[in-house]
Amino acid sequence: MIQTETVLNVDDNSGAKKVLCMRVLGGSRKRFASIGDIIIVAVKEAIPHHKVKKCDVMEAVIVRTANELSRTHETWVKFDDNAAVILSGSGEPLGKRIFGPVARALRSQCFMKIV
């Protein structure tokens, strides 16, 4: 589960390497985000001369969490780290390539370009 002040890795080639969760979208009292939720992030580390710069505030979708996620038939999925993909203003991924594994739960939440 992701909450405010959580540091996440970025899994695309937009130029950001680490981001900080500033806000979980989806309600005034929503405190935690899971896979597929959209959050507001601030870029903490970035590669020079790319699309995203340090201190930019953007939206991102969570693609991996270290907390386990239940699937059907009593199976659980757990990743090693927390990771997000930065979104553009229209909800599309900002980078062209996605690195690392991505949870299958994104398929049902209309993030087909990430999957």
C-alpha positions in Angstrom: 0.0 0.0 0.0 1.2 3.4 -0.9 0.5 6.5 1.2 1.7 10.1 1.4 5.5 10.6 1.6 6.2 7.1 0.1 9.2 7.0 -2.3 8.6 5.0 -5.5 10.8 3.9 -8.4 9.8 5.0 -11.9 9.5 2.2 -14.5 9.4 4.1 -17.8 11.9 6.1 -19.9 10.4 9.6 -19.2 13.6 10.6 -17.3 12.5 10.4 -13.7 14.1 7.8 -11.5 12.5 8.3 -8.0 9.3 10.1 -7.1 7.6 11.0 -3.9 3.8 10.4 -3.4 2.2 13.7 -2.4 -1.5 12.8 -2.6 -3.7 9.7 -3.3 -6.5 10.6 -5.6 -10.0 9.0 -5.3 -11.7 10.6 -2.4 -11.2 13.1 0.4 -10.4 10.5 3.0 -8.6 7.9 0.9 -5.2 7.3 2.6 -3.8 4.3 0.8 -3.3 3.5 -2.8 -2.9 0.1 -4.4 -2.1 -1.2 -7.9 -3.9 0.7 -10.5 -4.6 3.8 -8.4 -3.6 7.3 -9.6 -1.5 9.4 -7.3 0.1 12.9 -7.5 3.9 12.7 -7.3 6.9 15.0 -7.1 10.1 14.0 -9.0 13.0 13.6 -6.6 15.7 12.2 -9.0 15.8 12.6 -12.7 18.2 12.1 -15.6 19.4 15.3 -17.2 18.1 16.4 -20.6 14.9 14.3 -20.6 11.2 15.2 -20.6 10.8 15.2 -16.8 12.9 17.5 -14.6 13.5 17.4 -10.9 10.8 19.1 -8.7 8.1 18.5 -11.4 4.6 17.6 -10.0 2.8 15.1 -12.1 0.3 12.2 -12.0 1.4 8.6 -11.9 -0.2 5.2 -11.8 1.0 2.5 -9.4 2.2 -0.7 -11.2 3.9 -2.6 -8.4 3.7 -2.7 -4.6 5.7 -4.6 -2.0 2.4 -5.4 -0.2 0.7 -8.6 -1.4 -2.3 -8.4 -3.7 -4.9 -11.2 -3.7 -6.1 -12.8 -6.9 -8.8 -15.3 -7.5 -8.4 -19.0 -6.4 -6.5 -18.0 -3.2 -3.3 -16.8 -4.9 -1.3 -13.9 -3.8 1.2 -11.7 -5.8 4.0 -9.8 -4.1 6.7 -7.7 -5.7 10.1 -6.6 -4.4 9.6 -2.8 -4.6 7.1 -0.1 -5.1 7.0 1.3 -8.6 4.9 3.8 -10.7 4.6 5.0 -14.3 4.3 8.7 -14.9 1.2 9.8 -16.9 0.7 12.7 -19.2 -2.2 15.1 -18.9 -4.5 12.9 -21.0 -3.9 9.8 -18.9 -1.5 8.1 -21.3 2.0 7.0 -20.2 4.6 9.8 -20.7 7.4 7.4 -21.6 7.4 5.0 -24.6 8.9 2.0 -22.8 7.9 0.3 -19.5 10.7 -1.6 -17.6 10.1 -4.5 -15.3 7.1 -6.6 -14.5 3.6 -5.1 -14.3 0.6 -6.4 -12.4 -2.2 -8.0 -14.3 -4.7 -5.9 -12.4 -4.0 -3.0 -14.7 -5.6 -4.8 -17.6 -9.1 -4.4 -16.0 -8.5 -0.7 -15.2 -8.1 0.5 -18.8 -4.3 1.0 -18.7 -3.7 -1.2 -21.8 -0.8 0.9 -23.1 1.1 0.1 -19.9 0.3 -3.6 -20.1 
